[in-house]
Amino acid sequence: MAICLRAFRLLISSNSEVIQDGAVVVGGDVIISAGVWSEIQSTLPQAARIINLGDVTMMPGLFDCHVHLFMEPSSFQTTDVASPLDADLVVRMESNCLRVLDAGVTTVRDLGCIRTLSTELRARVNAGLAQGPRILSANAPITVPGGHASSWGGTASGVDGCRAEAQKRVQEGVDVIKVMTTGGFLTLGSSPAKARYSVEELRVIAEVAHTHGIPVTTHATGVEGIERAIDAGFDCIEHCSWSVGNTLTLLFIIVAA
């Protein structure tokens, strides 16, 4: 049965005008039509269910391209703090999923978690066992031993080690491979300005990812690490705060390589 959602305002896309008294018709998982209520009303199937949402604005779901669903958003904890048991983390991740949905975000890139908790959560959401947004999972980021977020379970060094770790992510079924090209501010002693992988090590990760049609992105807060990721053919750069030694210029952007 078709469902018609009616609202005071409707925004169909980011470059469209707000429609006053708009409606969206949904059949199963597919949007059938959207527009002005007076026009939609005349084309509704006779058995359609009409839900009047009142004084709200309907709009497409938002994307958040960088989240960590297993982390506690109200605390500023370092990555080497002892983590709760997996069962407790699952509860936290499902709670964060509901917070995300409540904020109007319907798709997230979960760019780093402990081991394989992200793809496991994605599977539960897809199976209807948990409520959450569409999740693009990275699982544990690839990082050097002792490097940024190394406690999350994705350490690798050397060309062969990086290749093996990237292949492991492919086997886990990730949607994106995440790499820590530099240290990070939340991992003590990891040097945010310092590059942690060679271009050759990064390139082999990119080759594995792209062979399987998977994009690869990197945490990079230092100039040298940013340059190496670009030279290696990475698809995205996260943070891109141009740190050189003790000097830092924050841009807070994601740059397509």
C-alpha positions as CSV (number, residue, x, y, z in Angstrom):
1,M,0.0,0.0,0.0
2,A,1.3,3.4,-0.9
3,I,1.9,5.9,1.9
4,C,1.7,9.7,1.4
5,L,3.6,11.9,3.8
6,R,2.3,15.5,3.8
7,A,4.1,18.4,5.5
8,F,4.1,22.2,5.7
9,R,7.4,22.4,3.8
10,L,9.2,20.0,1.5
11,L,12.8,20.3,0.3
12,I,13.5,17.9,-2.6
13,S,17.2,18.7,-3.1
14,S,19.9,21.1,-2.0
15,N,19.5,23.3,-5.0
16,S,15.7,23.4,-5.1
17,E,13.3,25.9,-3.7
18,V,11.3,24.9,-0.6
19,I,7.8,23.7,-1.5
20,Q,5.1,25.0,0.7
21,D,2.5,22.3,1.6
22,G,4.4,19.4,0.0
23,A,4.0,15.7,-0.1
24,V,6.0,12.5,-0.7
25,V,4.5,9.3,-1.9
26,V,6.3,6.1,-0.9
27,G,5.6,2.5,-2.1
28,G,7.6,-0.1,-0.2
29,D,11.2,1.2,-0.2
30,V,10.8,3.4,-3.2
31,I,9.8,7.1,-3.5
32,I,7.1,7.2,-6.2
33,S,6.6,10.9,-6.4
34,A,7.2,14.2,-4.5
35,G,5.9,17.7,-5.0
36,V,3.1,20.1,-4.2
37,W,0.2,18.5,-2.2
38,S,-2.5,19.8,-4.6
39,E,-0.8,18.1,-7.5
40,I,0.2,14.9,-5.7
41,Q,-3.3,14.5,-4.2
42,S,-4.9,14.1,-7.7
43,T,-2.6,11.2,-8.6
44,L,-2.8,9.2,-5.4
45,P,-3.9,5.6,-5.5
46,Q,-7.3,5.2,-4.0
47,A,-6.1,3.0,-1.1
48,A,-3.1,5.2,-0.3
49,R,-2.6,6.0,3.4
50,I,-2.1,9.7,4.1
51,I,0.0,10.8,7.0
52,N,-0.1,14.6,7.8
53,L,3.1,15.5,9.6
54,G,2.0,19.1,10.2
55,D,4.4,22.0,10.8
56,V,7.7,20.2,9.8
57,T,10.1,20.3,6.9
58,M,10.7,17.1,5.0
59,M,14.0,16.7,3.3
60,P,16.4,14.0,2.0
61,G,18.4,12.3,4.7
62,L,21.8,13.8,5.5
63,F,25.3,12.1,5.0
64,D,27.9,12.2,7.7
65,C,31.2,11.2,6.1
66,H,33.3,10.7,9.2
67,V,32.0,9.1,12.4
68,H,33.2,6.6,15.0
69,L,30.1,4.8,16.2
70,F,31.9,2.9,18.9
71,M,33.2,6.0,20.7
72,E,31.5,8.0,23.4
73,P,30.6,11.4,21.8
74,S,30.3,13.2,25.1
75,S,33.9,12.5,26.2
76,F,37.3,13.5,24.8
77,Q,39.1,10.2,25.4
78,T,42.4,9.1,23.9
79,T,42.6,6.0,21.7
80,D,44.7,4.1,24.2
81,V,42.2,4.2,27.0
82,A,41.0,0.7,28.0
83,S,37.9,-0.1,26.0
84,P,34.7,-1.6,27.4
85,L,33.8,-5.2,26.6
86,D,32.5,-5.8,23.1
87,A,29.0,-6.3,24.5
88,D,29.0,-2.9,26.0
89,L,30.4,-1.4,22.9
90,V,27.6,-2.9,20.9
91,V,25.0,-1.2,23.1
92,R,26.9,2.1,22.7
93,M,27.1,1.7,18.9
94,E,23.4,1.0,18.6
95,S,22.6,4.0,20.9
96,N,24.8,6.2,18.7
97,C,22.9,5.0,15.7
98,L,19.7,6.2,17.1
99,R,21.3,9.6,17.9
100,V,22.4,9.8,14.3
101,L,19.0,9.1,12.9
102,D,17.4,11.6,15.3
103,A,19.7,14.2,13.8
104,G,18.4,13.5,10.3
105,V,21.5,11.6,9.2
106,T,20.6,8.5,7.2
107,T,24.0,7.5,5.9
108,V,27.4,7.5,7.7
109,R,30.9,6.4,7.0
110,D,32.1,4.7,10.1
111,L,35.8,5.4,9.7
112,G,37.5,3.3,12.4
113,C,36.4,1.1,15.2
114,I,37.8,-1.8,17.2
115,R,38.4,-4.9,15.1
116,T,35.2,-5.8,13.1
117,L,32.5,-4.2,15.2
118,S,31.4,-1.9,12.4
119,T,30.7,-4.5,9.7
120,E,29.0,-6.6,12.4
121,L,26.7,-3.6,13.3
122,R,26.1,-2.9,9.6
123,A,24.9,-6.5,9.2
124,R,22.5,-6.2,12.1
125,V,21.1,-2.9,10.8
126,N,20.7,-4.4,7.3
127,A,18.9,-7.5,8.7
128,G,16.5,-5.3,10.7
129,L,17.9,-6.5,14.0
130,A,19.0,-2.9,15.0
131,Q,17.8,0.5,14.0
132,G,20.4,2.7,12.3
133,P,21.5,4.7,9.3
134,R,23.0,3.1,6.2
135,I,26.6,2.3,7.4
136,L,29.7,2.4,5.2
137,S,32.2,0.5,7.4
138,A,35.9,0.6,7.6
139,N,36.5,-1.5,10.7
140,A,40.0,-1.1,12.3
141,P,42.2,1.5,10.5
142,I,45.5,0.4,9.2
143,T,48.2,2.0,11.3
144,V,51.9,1.4,12.3
145,P,52.6,-0.4,15.6
146,G,52.3,2.2,18.4
147,G,50.7,4.6,15.9
148,H,47.4,6.5,16.0
149,A,44.6,4.1,17.1
150,S,47.0,1.1,17.1
151,S,45.0,-0.3,20.0
152,W,42.0,-0.8,17.7
153,G,43.6,-3.9,16.1
154,G,44.8,-2.9,12.6
155,T,48.6,-2.6,12.8
156,A,50.9,-3.2,9.8
157,S,54.4,-2.3,8.7
158,G,56.4,-2.9,5.6
159,V,55.0,-3.4,2.1
160,D,54.0,-7.0,2.6
161,G,52.4,-6.3,6.0
162,C,50.4,-3.4,4.6
163,R,49.2,-5.6,1.6
164,A,48.2,-8.3,4.0
165,E,46.2,-5.9,6.3
166,A,44.5,-4.4,3.3
167,Q,43.5,-7.8,2.0
168,K,42.2,-8.6,5.5
169,R,39.8,-5.6,5.2
170,V,38.6,-6.9,1.9
171,Q,37.8,-10.3,3.4
172,E,36.0,-8.5,6.2
173,G,33.7,-6.9,3.6
174,V,34.5,-3.3,4.4
175,D,33.0,-0.5,2.2
176,V,36.1,1.8,2.6
177,I,39.7,1.2,3.8
178,K,41.0,3.7,6.4
179,V,44.7,4.3,6.9
180,M,46.5,6.5,9.5
181,T,49.1,8.2,7.3
182,T,50.2,10.4,10.3
183,G,50.0,10.3,14.0
184,G,46.9,11.8,15.8
185,F,46.2,14.2,18.6
186,L,44.2,11.5,20.5
187,T,47.1,9.0,20.6
188,L,49.9,10.2,22.9
189,G,53.3,10.1,21.4
190,S,52.2,9.4,17.8
191,S,53.3,12.7,16.3
192,P,50.5,14.2,14.3
193,A,52.9,16.1,12.0
194,K,55.0,13.0,11.2
195,A,54.3,10.7,8.2
196,R,54.1,7.1,9.3
197,Y,54.1,5.2,6.1
198,S,56.2,5.4,2.9
199,V,54.6,6.0,-0.5
200,E,55.4,2.4,-1.4
201,E,53.5,1.1,1.6
202,L,50.5,3.4,1.0
203,R,50.5,2.5,-2.7
204,V,50.1,-1.2,-2.1
205,I,47.2,-0.5,0.2
206,A,45.6,1.6,-2.5
207,E,46.2,-1.1,-5.1
208,V,44.5,-3.8,-3.0
209,A,41.6,-1.5,-2.4
210,H,41.1,-0.4,-5.9
211,T,41.5,-4.0,-7.3
212,H,38.3,-4.8,-5.3
213,G,36.5,-1.6,-6.1
214,I,36.9,-0.2,-2.6
215,P,37.9,3.4,-2.0
216,V,40.7,4.2,0.4
217,T,40.9,7.2,2.7
218,T,43.4,8.4,5.3
219,H,43.7,10.3,8.5
220,A,46.4,12.9,7.7
221,T,47.2,15.8,9.9
222,G,50.7,16.6,8.6
223,V,51.9,17.9,5.3
224,E,54.3,15.0,4.5
225,G,51.6,12.5,5.2
226,I,49.1,14.3,3.0
227,E,51.6,14.5,0.1
228,R,52.4,10.8,0.4
229,A,48.7,9.8,0.4
230,I,48.2,11.8,-2.8
231,D,51.2,10.3,-4.5
232,A,50.0,6.8,-3.5
233,G,46.6,7.4,-5.2
234,F,44.3,7.6,-2.2
235,D,40.7,8.7,-2.9
236,C,40.2,10.9,0.2
237,I,42.0,12.7,2.9
238,E,40.4,13.2,6.3
239,H,41.1,16.3,8.5
240,C,43.9,17.6,6.2
241,S,45.2,19.9,9.0
242,W,48.6,21.1,7.6
243,S,50.8,20.4,10.6
244,V,54.6,20.9,10.2
245,G,56.5,20.3,13.4
246,N,54.8,22.3,16.1
247,T,53.0,24.5,13.6
248,L,49.3,23.7,12.8
249,T,46.8,25.3,10.5
250,L,43.4,23.8,10.9
251,L,41.2,23.6,7.8
252,F,38.7,20.9,8.9
253,I,38.0,19.6,5.4
254,I,37.9,16.4,3.4
255,V,39.9,16.7,0.2
256,A,39.4,14.4,-2.8
257,A,42.8,13.2,-4.0
